[in-house]
Amino acid sequence: MPPDRTKQAPGLESRPDFGDIDPRLTDIARAAREAGGRALFVGGQVRDRLLGRSSADMDVEVFGLAPGELESILAAFGRIRKVGRSFGVIRVDGLDADFSLPRRDNKTGPGHRGFAVEIAPDLDFATAARRRDFRINSMGFDPLTGEVLDPYGGQADLAARRLRVTDPAHFAEDPLRGLRAAQFAARFELEPDRELLTLAGQLDLAELAPERVFGELRKLLLLGQRPSIGFELLHATGLVRFFPEVEALIGVPQDPRWHPEGDVWRHTLLALDRGAELRHGYEDDEALMFALLCHDFGKPAVTEGLRTPGHDRAGVESARNFLGRLRAPRRLIDRVAALVRDHLAPAWYVKNEAGPKAYRRLARRLEAAGAKLDLLVRVATADQLGRTTPAAVRGEFPEAAIFLERANAAVPGLAPLPPAVLGRHLVARGFAPGPRMGRVLAACREIQDETGWSDPDRILDRVLREDRHWPD
């Protein structure tokens, strides 16, 4: 069931708690005040701490000081470095925080491309915060007085679980904000208002560098409490059209016996939400969530009535194309492709009473792509529970435990043993490097998977005995 987003956000604090920050940040704020300025903590960190969550991002905006004055203050706390476009951000070595001065936009032409940004120390906080994307991100906090500056009602939006733009005139300056809307909606289970949906639908994600799109999509999948909310927003705004493999899932029918929830799109969203419950907070989460997004990419092409023959293998190329356009890391692409290809294996291996050889071959295939059997089981579990069958609603997928038990018996520790027969063993038998050696090594791996043997001479003897076409 979709979350009830009419209730007040749980754990909303009346003021953010910054008791764990580096005390030098307070010292800098004090020095800024003595120089006639005011240092405020701004942006997402205020939002997160109002929600009772820790925040690693420390952004400090300093008002009322010229650039040289701010640099002099910061230099007293360590070596300073100017980073970012036009050196708009200053960092202090040894201090994990970004310092900046308020900025204003000067319109130089039509459209969001016609804005030139300039430093404007004289701005007040409300004017400076107007440039920010959403009201929940447009708050500030004074570490010296404990005052929360909230000119656009960000606290009220958090309490009401509502997502609204700060200023419609500024929203289109960066098309990435359409994806950020989806990410924040999923992350905090927020309801976008009609104005946001309209404005986001007018954005052109094609203007963005693929790496930026990937980064925001990654946040949606890894941080979203309910990733489905973010994808529902992309659908409602029409931004899903920039992800054709995802859009193609909409309306593709499924057999109601196994998928009473509806089409492939609905199933994928349910699987993503189930996957979010299975995240561990480690590197594998990225492959888990992208694999769930991509796991049925093959269905639109192969669906025949209510049958989807070979959709697991058909989805591999689509997953690779999708992630490739986003410039995703090659390691992630390989892992996701392997998980998509074999996402049905846990259920099918148990149903068909697969033998140890099948488990060993599967483990080796996954290992070659940088994935493991336990990660595959998490993908399969989210796939099976991302439905509305009675078993899925009860959270039952007994095949997962059976699969892992049998896999452990065949592949102790769920990690395949390294190849027992290596090139040096063949050289000792008179083989010269070349294609024939490669074929023999592949045959040796097959025997190792079939038997579980680890003695290279025993394996090689059998391979050479069974096939007389190998050279002496």
Secondary structure as UniProt FT lines:
FT   TURN            5..6
FT   TURN            10..11
FT   TURN            19..20
FT   HELIX           23..34
FT   TURN            35..36
FT   STRAND          38..42
FT   HELIX           44..50
FT   TURN            51..52
FT   STRAND          59..63
FT   HELIX           67..75
FT   TURN            76..77
FT   STRAND          80..83
FT   HELIX           85..87
FT   STRAND          89..92
FT   TURN            93..94
FT   STRAND          95..100
FT   STRAND          103..107
FT   HELIX           112..114
FT   STRAND          115..119
FT   TURN            121..122
FT   HELIX           125..129
FT   TURN            130..131
FT   HELIX           135..137
FT   STRAND          140..141
FT   TURN            143..145
FT   STRAND          148..149
FT   TURN            151..152
FT   HELIX           154..160
FT   STRAND          162..163
FT   HELIX           168..171
FT   TURN            172..173
FT   HELIX           176..188
FT   STRAND          191..192
FT   HELIX           194..201
FT   HELIX           205..207
FT   HELIX           210..223
FT   HELIX           227..237
FT   HELIX           239..242
FT   HELIX           244..247
FT   TURN            248..251
FT   TURN            256..258
FT   TURN            260..261
FT   HELIX           264..277
FT   HELIX           284..294
FT   TURN            295..298
FT   HELIX           299..302
FT   TURN            305..306
FT   TURN            309..310
FT   HELIX           311..325
FT   TURN            326..327
FT   HELIX           330..341
FT   TURN            342..344
FT   HELIX           345..351
FT   TURN            352..353
FT   HELIX           356..368
FT   TURN            369..370
FT   HELIX           373..385
FT   HELIX           390..393
FT   TURN            394..395
FT   HELIX           399..410
FT   HELIX           412..414
FT   HELIX           423..428
FT   TURN            429..430
FT   HELIX           435..451
FT   HELIX           456..466
FT   TURN            468..469
//
